[in-house]
Amino acid sequence: MLRCNRCNKPICTQCAIQTPVGKRCPECVRSQQAKYYNAEGYDLYIGAAVALIMGAGLGALAYLFLGLVGFFSFLLAFFVGSAAGGAVAEVIRRALRRRRARGMKVAATIAFVAGVLIAGLFLAGFPAMFLRLPVMLFAALAASTLYARLI
């Protein structure tokens, strides 16, 4: 007795997918998602490369300058980290010309964190790079903002 609210096709309760506008059949949901994700095959690699490069650059700046302001480095990392993550998300969007890809959030976030860790490896050394807590706070806030801002 249940019908898709888009195509009016009969569907069973196990197959029905709840959407904000009502229940839909799997075919209608798939066709809608196909229009939403419009990226080319290489866009995921471009987004990850941009995130890796920007992560390394911003991570190097964080390792160099966050230790200079003493106690206020935590406060500075708190505000600058979120802004940096938003800036990286916007650069990725512009590099991809606003195309959206499945998995872009995860790939870009992992690449960004890898870039920050690579910068820390070169600037602080292996065990010491994790001991700079303001930089780790910066990286965590930037990565979470990047994940949240990418679609």
C-alpha positions as CSV (number, residue, x, y, z in Angstrom):
1,M,0.0,0.0,0.0
2,L,3.0,2.3,0.1
3,R,3.9,4.4,-2.9
4,C,6.9,6.5,-3.9
5,N,6.0,10.2,-3.5
6,R,8.0,11.0,-6.6
7,C,7.2,8.4,-9.3
8,N,4.1,6.9,-7.5
9,K,5.5,3.4,-8.0
10,P,4.4,0.8,-5.3
11,I,7.2,-0.1,-2.9
12,C,7.5,-2.3,0.1
13,T,8.3,-1.0,3.6
14,Q,11.8,-2.6,3.6
15,C,12.7,-0.9,0.3
16,A,11.3,2.5,1.1
17,I,13.8,5.2,1.9
18,Q,12.8,8.0,4.2
19,T,13.6,11.5,2.8
20,P,12.8,14.9,4.2
21,V,9.8,15.0,1.8
22,G,8.5,11.5,2.4
23,K,9.2,7.9,1.4
24,R,10.9,7.2,-2.0
25,C,11.9,4.2,-4.0
26,P,15.6,3.3,-4.3
27,E,15.6,4.1,-8.0
28,C,14.4,7.7,-7.4
29,V,16.9,8.2,-4.6
30,R,19.8,6.9,-6.8
31,S,18.8,9.1,-9.7
32,Q,18.7,12.1,-7.4
33,Q,22.2,11.3,-5.9
34,A,23.6,10.9,-9.4
35,K,22.7,14.5,-10.2
36,Y,24.1,15.7,-6.9
37,Y,27.6,14.1,-7.3
38,N,28.9,15.5,-10.5
39,A,32.7,15.2,-10.2
40,E,35.0,13.9,-12.8
41,G,37.2,10.8,-12.2
42,Y,40.3,12.8,-11.3
43,D,38.6,15.4,-9.0
44,L,39.2,13.3,-5.9
45,Y,42.9,13.3,-6.6
46,I,43.0,17.0,-7.2
47,G,41.2,17.7,-4.0
48,A,43.5,15.5,-2.0
49,A,46.6,17.0,-3.6
50,V,45.4,20.5,-2.8
51,A,44.6,19.5,0.8
52,L,48.0,17.8,1.2
53,I,49.9,20.8,-0.1
54,M,47.9,23.3,1.9
55,G,48.2,21.1,5.0
56,A,52.0,21.0,4.6
57,G,52.2,24.8,4.2
58,L,49.8,25.7,7.0
59,G,51.3,23.0,9.2
60,A,54.8,24.4,8.7
61,L,53.5,27.9,9.6
62,A,51.8,26.5,12.7
63,Y,55.0,24.7,13.8
64,L,57.1,27.8,13.3
65,F,54.8,30.5,14.8
66,L,52.4,28.9,17.3
67,G,55.2,28.3,19.8
68,L,56.3,32.0,19.8
69,V,53.3,33.4,21.6
70,G,53.5,31.3,24.8
71,F,50.3,30.6,26.6
72,F,48.2,32.4,24.0
73,S,49.2,29.9,21.4
74,F,46.2,27.7,22.4
75,L,43.8,30.6,21.9
76,L,45.5,31.5,18.6
77,A,45.4,27.9,17.4
78,F,41.7,27.7,18.4
79,F,40.7,30.6,16.1
80,V,43.3,30.1,13.3
81,G,42.6,26.4,13.0
82,S,39.0,26.8,12.2
83,A,39.7,29.6,9.7
84,A,42.4,27.6,8.0
85,G,40.1,24.6,7.6
86,G,37.4,26.8,6.0
87,A,40.0,28.4,3.7
88,V,41.3,25.0,2.6
89,A,37.7,23.8,1.8
90,E,37.1,26.9,-0.2
91,V,40.3,26.5,-2.2
92,I,39.4,22.9,-2.9
93,R,35.9,23.9,-4.1
94,R,37.4,26.5,-6.4
95,A,40.0,24.1,-7.8
96,L,37.2,21.6,-8.6
97,R,35.0,24.4,-10.0
98,R,32.3,23.5,-7.4
99,R,32.0,19.9,-8.6
100,R,31.2,17.4,-5.8
101,A,32.6,13.9,-5.4
102,R,31.8,11.0,-3.1
103,G,34.4,10.6,-0.5
104,M,35.9,14.1,-1.0
105,K,35.4,15.0,2.7
106,V,37.4,12.0,3.9
107,A,40.1,12.1,1.3
108,A,40.7,15.8,1.8
109,T,40.7,15.6,5.5
110,I,43.2,12.7,5.6
111,A,45.4,14.5,3.1
112,F,45.3,17.7,5.1
113,V,46.3,15.9,8.3
114,A,49.0,14.0,6.5
115,G,50.4,17.3,5.2
116,V,50.5,18.8,8.7
117,L,52.3,15.7,10.0
118,I,54.8,15.8,7.1
119,A,55.6,19.4,8.0
120,G,56.0,18.4,11.6
121,L,58.3,15.6,10.7
122,F,60.6,17.9,8.9
123,L,60.5,20.8,11.3
124,A,60.3,19.1,14.7
125,G,61.3,15.5,14.3
126,F,59.3,12.3,14.9
127,P,58.5,12.2,18.6
128,A,58.6,15.9,19.2
129,M,56.0,16.8,16.5
130,F,53.2,15.3,18.6
131,L,54.3,17.1,21.8
132,R,53.4,20.5,20.3
133,L,49.9,20.6,21.6
134,P,48.9,24.0,20.1
135,V,49.8,22.6,16.6
136,M,47.8,19.4,17.3
137,L,44.8,21.6,18.3
138,F,45.3,23.7,15.2
139,A,45.4,20.5,13.0
140,A,42.3,19.0,14.7
141,L,40.2,22.1,14.4
142,A,41.3,22.7,10.8
143,A,40.6,19.1,9.8
144,S,37.1,19.1,11.5
145,T,36.2,22.4,9.8
146,L,37.5,21.1,6.5
147,Y,35.4,18.0,6.9
148,A,32.3,20.0,7.8
149,R,32.6,22.5,5.0
150,L,33.2,20.2,2.1
151,I,30.1,18.8,0.5
